[in-house]
């Protein structure tokens, strides 16, 4: 029995081997190297020079463009995530009311923009459409927010799957009691859909903090005009791969990682007050 168990474990490790090698070689090891470089002055050409917390001190004390990138990114997250989720939920509710083959067609049609979301061509087309806005500091960020919200297909599909799992008996009983559409939405749909809403909220928040392609293409790679679209990741790219300050860029990357982890932890912490599961009493 023990020999058979050891053999089965050996087979499991054999199949896990490629994944473990990839995780260590492509994720864990680069993260460790990046953490070390964040405490150094490194330009990709010379040996890293240890500076301790110097990079982190400069981030928050002597780099106004860094603080600008933080502000722009926070604005983008606060505007784009709720707008995208509201649109995704609204379209999911509409599709859920359809029956027959029409639902499959419209679901595919609404999901299509998400397949093109990270493409450079789409961002170039968006820049051409909103050419006047892109060149205006007060409206440039709005164009990227609209581009993000337009790509609501992925959370829409997840919302639609969650809606189809809600028992119809609940809506029928509420209708018999005289509850209207809005009452059923607030008292049945949203509470039953809260785990799916929480899932989408966490994913879209993380994705929003990591946004790069749209800002890079729409702003011409400079975060303009007047740094109004200087996203965090765009400034990180500029520092690391344009100015070759890889140690500074590594420090920025680790600050972003910690910030995303803290925000995700807050979302999980507060979820106990508004997320409801079917097995709860």
C-alpha positions as CSV (number, residue, x, y, z in Angstrom):
1,X,0.0,0.0,0.0
2,X,2.8,2.4,0.9
3,X,4.7,1.5,-2.2
4,X,1.7,2.2,-4.4
5,X,1.2,5.5,-2.6
6,X,4.8,6.5,-3.2
7,X,4.5,5.6,-6.9
8,X,1.3,7.7,-7.3
9,X,3.1,10.6,-5.6
10,X,6.0,10.2,-7.9
11,X,3.8,10.4,-10.9
12,X,2.1,13.5,-9.5
13,X,5.5,15.2,-9.0
14,X,6.5,14.2,-12.5
15,X,3.5,16.0,-14.0
16,X,4.0,18.9,-11.6
17,X,7.6,19.2,-12.5
18,X,7.3,21.4,-15.6
19,X,4.9,23.8,-13.8
20,X,7.3,24.0,-10.7
21,X,10.3,24.7,-12.9
22,X,8.3,27.4,-14.7
23,X,7.0,28.9,-11.5
24,X,10.5,29.0,-9.9
25,X,12.4,30.1,-13.0
26,X,9.9,32.6,-14.4
27,X,8.2,33.9,-11.3
28,X,9.9,33.3,-8.0
29,X,13.5,33.8,-9.0
30,X,12.8,37.0,-11.0
31,X,10.9,38.4,-8.0
32,X,13.8,37.7,-5.7
33,X,16.2,39.4,-8.1
34,X,13.9,42.3,-8.5
35,X,13.6,42.7,-4.7
36,X,17.4,42.8,-4.5
37,X,17.7,45.3,-7.4
38,X,15.2,47.6,-5.7
39,X,17.8,48.4,-3.1
40,X,20.5,49.1,-5.7
41,X,21.4,51.6,-8.3
42,X,21.4,49.5,-11.5
43,X,21.5,50.6,-15.1
44,X,21.6,47.2,-16.9
45,X,25.2,47.8,-18.0
46,X,27.2,48.2,-14.8
47,X,27.3,46.2,-11.6
48,X,24.4,47.0,-9.2
49,X,25.5,49.4,-6.5
50,X,23.8,49.0,-3.1
51,X,21.9,52.1,-2.0
52,X,19.7,50.6,0.7
53,X,16.3,52.5,1.0
54,X,17.5,55.3,-1.3
55,X,15.2,54.4,-4.2
56,X,12.2,54.2,-1.9
57,X,13.0,57.5,-0.2
58,X,13.3,59.2,-3.5
59,X,9.9,57.8,-4.7
60,X,8.0,59.5,-1.9
61,X,10.2,62.5,-1.2
62,X,11.9,63.7,-4.4
63,X,10.0,62.6,-7.4
64,X,6.9,64.7,-8.2
65,X,6.2,62.7,-11.4
66,X,6.0,59.5,-9.4
67,X,3.3,61.1,-7.2
68,X,1.6,62.3,-10.4
69,X,1.5,58.7,-11.7
70,X,0.0,57.5,-8.4
71,X,-2.8,60.1,-8.6
72,X,-3.5,59.4,-12.3
73,X,-3.7,55.6,-11.6
74,X,-6.0,56.0,-8.6
75,X,-8.3,58.2,-10.7
76,X,-8.4,55.6,-13.4
77,X,-9.1,52.8,-11.0
78,X,-11.9,54.8,-9.2
79,X,-13.6,55.7,-12.5
80,X,-13.1,52.7,-14.7
81,X,-13.8,49.8,-12.4
82,X,-17.3,50.9,-11.2
83,X,-18.2,52.0,-14.7
84,X,-17.1,48.7,-16.2
85,X,-18.9,46.6,-13.6
86,X,-22.1,48.6,-13.9
87,X,-22.1,48.2,-17.7
88,X,-21.3,44.5,-17.4
89,X,-24.1,43.9,-14.9
90,X,-26.6,45.9,-17.0
91,X,-25.9,44.0,-20.2
92,X,-25.9,40.7,-18.3
93,X,-29.3,41.5,-16.9
94,X,-30.5,42.3,-20.4
95,X,-29.1,39.1,-21.9
96,X,-30.5,37.0,-19.0
97,X,-34.0,38.2,-20.0
98,X,-33.5,36.9,-23.5
99,X,-34.3,33.3,-24.5
100,X,-33.3,31.1,-27.4
101,X,-30.5,31.5,-29.8
102,X,-30.5,35.3,-29.5
103,X,-28.8,35.1,-26.2
104,X,-25.8,33.3,-27.6
105,X,-25.4,35.7,-30.4
106,X,-25.6,38.9,-28.3
107,X,-23.3,37.4,-25.6
108,X,-20.6,36.8,-28.3
109,X,-21.1,40.2,-29.8
110,X,-20.8,42.0,-26.4
111,X,-17.8,39.9,-25.5
112,X,-15.9,40.6,-28.7
113,X,-14.4,43.9,-27.6
114,X,-12.7,42.2,-24.6
115,X,-10.8,39.9,-27.0
116,X,-9.3,43.0,-28.6
117,X,-8.8,44.9,-25.4
118,X,-5.0,44.6,-25.2
119,X,-4.3,45.1,-28.9
120,X,-2.2,48.0,-30.1
121,X,-4.4,48.4,-33.2
122,X,-7.6,49.0,-31.1
123,X,-5.8,51.6,-29.0
124,X,-4.6,53.4,-32.2
125,X,-8.1,53.4,-33.5
126,X,-9.4,54.8,-30.2
127,X,-6.8,57.5,-30.3
128,X,-7.9,58.4,-33.9
129,X,-11.6,58.5,-32.8
130,X,-10.9,60.7,-29.8
131,X,-8.1,62.7,-31.3
132,X,-9.2,66.1,-29.9
133,X,-9.8,64.7,-26.4
134,X,-6.5,62.9,-26.3
135,X,-4.7,66.2,-26.9
136,X,-6.6,67.9,-24.1
137,X,-5.2,67.4,-20.5
138,X,-8.7,67.6,-19.0
139,X,-10.2,64.9,-21.1
140,X,-7.3,62.6,-22.1
141,X,-7.7,60.3,-19.1
142,X,-11.5,60.0,-19.8
143,X,-10.8,58.5,-23.2
144,X,-8.8,55.7,-21.6
145,X,-11.5,55.2,-19.0
146,X,-14.1,54.8,-21.8
147,X,-11.9,52.4,-23.6
148,X,-11.6,50.2,-20.5
149,X,-15.3,50.4,-19.8
150,X,-16.1,49.4,-23.4
151,X,-14.3,46.1,-22.8
152,X,-16.8,44.8,-20.2
153,X,-17.2,41.4,-21.9
154,X,-15.3,39.3,-19.4
155,X,-17.1,40.4,-16.2
156,X,-20.4,40.4,-18.2
157,X,-20.0,36.7,-19.0
158,X,-19.3,36.0,-15.3
159,X,-22.3,38.0,-14.2
160,X,-24.5,36.2,-16.7
161,X,-23.4,32.8,-15.4
162,X,-24.2,33.9,-11.8
163,X,-27.6,35.2,-12.8
164,X,-28.5,31.9,-14.4
165,X,-27.7,30.1,-11.1
166,X,-30.3,32.1,-9.1
167,X,-33.4,30.0,-8.5
168,X,-36.4,31.3,-10.5
169,X,-38.6,30.3,-7.5
170,X,-37.3,33.3,-5.6
171,X,-38.4,35.8,-8.3
172,X,-41.8,34.1,-8.7
173,X,-42.5,34.2,-5.0
174,X,-41.5,37.9,-4.9
175,X,-43.7,38.7,-7.9
176,X,-46.6,37.0,-6.1
177,X,-46.0,39.2,-3.1
178,X,-46.2,42.3,-5.3
179,X,-42.5,43.1,-5.6
180,X,-41.6,45.1,-8.7
181,X,-38.5,44.8,-10.8
182,X,-36.4,47.2,-8.8
183,X,-37.4,45.6,-5.5
184,X,-36.5,42.1,-6.9
185,X,-33.2,43.5,-8.1
186,X,-32.2,45.0,-4.7
187,X,-33.6,42.3,-2.5
188,X,-32.9,39.1,-4.5
189,X,-30.6,39.6,-7.5
190,X,-27.8,41.7,-6.0
191,X,-27.6,39.7,-2.7
192,X,-27.6,36.4,-4.5
193,X,-25.1,37.8,-7.0
194,X,-22.8,39.4,-4.4
195,X,-20.1,36.6,-4.5
196,X,-19.8,37.0,-8.3
197,X,-19.8,40.8,-7.9
198,X,-17.0,40.5,-5.3
199,X,-15.0,38.2,-7.6
200,X,-15.3,40.7,-10.5
201,X,-14.5,43.6,-8.3
202,X,-11.2,42.1,-7.1
203,X,-10.1,41.0,-10.6
204,X,-11.0,44.3,-12.3
205,X,-9.3,46.3,-9.5
206,X,-6.1,44.4,-10.0
207,X,-6.2,44.7,-13.7
208,X,-6.9,48.4,-13.5
209,X,-3.8,49.0,-11.4
210,X,-1.8,47.1,-14.0
211,X,-3.1,48.9,-17.1
212,X,-0.4,49.8,-19.5
213,X,-1.0,49.2,-23.3
214,X,-3.9,51.6,-23.6
215,X,-2.1,54.4,-21.9
216,X,1.1,53.8,-23.7
217,X,-0.5,53.9,-27.2
218,X,-3.0,56.6,-26.6
219,X,-0.5,58.9,-25.0
220,X,2.3,58.1,-27.4
221,X,4.3,56.4,-24.7
222,X,4.9,59.7,-22.7
223,X,1.8,59.9,-20.5
224,X,0.8,63.2,-22.1
225,X,-0.5,65.7,-22.5
226,X,1.0,67.4,-19.3
227,X,1.3,63.9,-17.6
228,X,-2.5,63.6,-17.5
229,X,-2.3,59.9,-18.6
230,X,1.0,59.1,-16.8
231,X,-0.1,55.7,-15.5
232,X,2.0,54.0,-12.8
233,X,3.1,51.2,-15.1
234,X,3.9,53.7,-17.9
235,X,6.2,55.7,-15.6
236,X,7.7,52.4,-14.4
237,X,8.4,51.4,-18.0
238,X,9.9,54.9,-18.7
239,X,12.2,54.7,-15.7
240,X,13.3,51.1,-16.3
241,X,13.5,50.8,-20.1
242,X,14.0,54.3,-21.4
243,X,16.2,55.8,-18.7
244,X,17.7,52.4,-17.7
245,X,17.2,53.0,-14.0
246,X,16.3,49.4,-13.3
247,X,16.9,49.6,-9.6
248,X,14.4,52.5,-9.3
249,X,11.9,50.7,-11.5
250,X,12.2,47.6,-9.4
251,X,11.4,49.7,-6.3
252,X,8.3,51.0,-8.1
253,X,7.2,47.5,-9.0
254,X,7.5,46.3,-5.4
255,X,5.5,49.4,-4.1
256,X,2.8,48.5,-6.6
257,X,2.8,44.9,-5.5
258,X,2.4,45.8,-1.9
259,X,-0.3,48.4,-2.7
260,X,-2.4,45.9,-4.7
261,X,-2.0,43.3,-1.9
262,X,-3.2,45.8,0.7
263,X,-6.2,46.9,-1.3
264,X,-7.1,43.3,-2.1
265,X,-6.8,42.5,1.6
266,X,-9.1,45.4,2.4
267,X,-11.7,44.2,-0.1
268,X,-11.6,40.7,1.4
269,X,-11.9,42.1,4.9
270,X,-14.9,44.2,4.1
271,X,-16.6,41.5,2.0
272,X,-18.0,39.9,5.2
273,X,-20.4,42.9,5.4
274,X,-21.9,42.7,1.9
275,X,-21.1,39.4,0.3
276,X,-23.6,36.6,1.0
277,X,-23.3,32.9,0.3
278,X,-26.0,30.4,-0.2
279,X,-24.8,28.1,2.6
280,X,-24.9,30.9,5.2
281,X,-27.6,30.9,7.9
